């Protein structure tokens, strides 16, 4: 997509599952290169107990691309907000590259329990607001910062080296729950959702920006797209049982919302089988370029301006996705 595009697209860094560590770094660099060439603004880098350090992966991404922006998932229990700001300003100084922050209030329940984080769901978002406010004020204000909150306190804290104004990070927050929407509103962040079908989306909330997290499998012909989709995500009974178990223990609003949607017919581009089979965490849009573009256009008409794609399997698959995205974004220009 062109630099003046009204829709910003991010891809996703692959997970290290089953990949030999000797080849994983090259796989990350390869997908980052595909993403930049396709026209992505950036690439989401996960952060959880099973993933590699997102800052290390962000260094690889920056070194192997020209302008692609890492979208780093930030979990408050992992790192003091000062050290997050230090990482960001260090990347800016060394690489002259902007990053985006995907502020994560929770995560997998077992991860939180293993870290002895028993903070209730809505309070995690209150904590996230304080945590993010400290990071952003350190990055944007040269004066020493004193902050006295419910969860975080700092006194006369100064960030060095200073952050260039033009590289201040973009800010994303999960927007699938009321608490997440409230946090996005307070922070002026883009609220990212795992969306329902476009016709069922409610966009009455007054957040600063809206985005969706989806996968796309699109082809010239609808039948070819569904053949590719079913080949990539075949039914998996063990995966279905794992998803059911995860749904019982998760307190994530988006997880419950997608689970409650149940089966989706193949008469619509919106497809939940990859999520239901525990192969990915987001819904997919499947069909002809025209069908997928039509569903995307309905999201865009409702005010969504950011798309975070699932991790691409090939350069060609990403091109297919962008064919539908370009067609959907054209009326927004």
PyMOL commands that set and color helices and strands:
alter all, ss='L'
color gray80, all
select helices_A, chain A and resi 21-38+54-63+81-95+109-114+121-140+165-167+178-187+198-200+222-232+237-249+253-261+273-276+289-301+315-332
alter helices_A, ss='H'
color red, helices_A
select strands_A, chain A and resi 8-12+42-45+69-75+100-104+145-148+153-157+170-174+190-193+209-219+270-271+284-288+304-309
alter strands_A, ss='S'
color yellow, strands_A
deselect
rebuild
show_as cartoon
